[in-house]
Amino acid sequence: MSILKVEKTPLAQTVRFTEDDLIIDLVDGRKISAPLLWFPKLANATQEQLEKYEILGDGEGIHWLDIDEDLSVEGLLNGK
């Protein structure tokens, strides 16, 4: 049985979307998903705008320049 090492600080590796959800893959193998409706700027963005994101720092956050939206990984995990 292998044990997955969980990082102290959750860090984003990739961001993807379904029609209804934001999905963030973390470097430790976990995934965070949340409804796009929770984030009005993301919910109203075009697919091109959604795909044009920047991972901040070592993965602590995600920024979408075109729609002026920022999310922190820790905040998402804490429901904020």
HELIX and SHEET records of a PDB file:
HELIX    1   1 LEU A   36  TRP A   38  5                                   3    
HELIX    2   2 PRO A   40  ALA A   43  1                                   4    
HELIX    3   3 GLN A   47  GLU A   51  1                                   5    
HELIX    4   4 VAL A   73  LEU A   77  1                                   5    
SHEET    1   A 3 ALA A  12  PHE A  17  0                                        
SHEET    2   A 3 ASP A  21  LEU A  26 -1                                        
SHEET    3   A 3 LYS A  31  PRO A  35 -1                                        
SHEET    1   B 3 GLU A  54  LEU A  56  0                                        
SHEET    2   B 3 GLY A  61  TRP A  64 -1                                        
SHEET    3   B 3 GLU A  69  SER A  72 -1                                        
END                                                                             
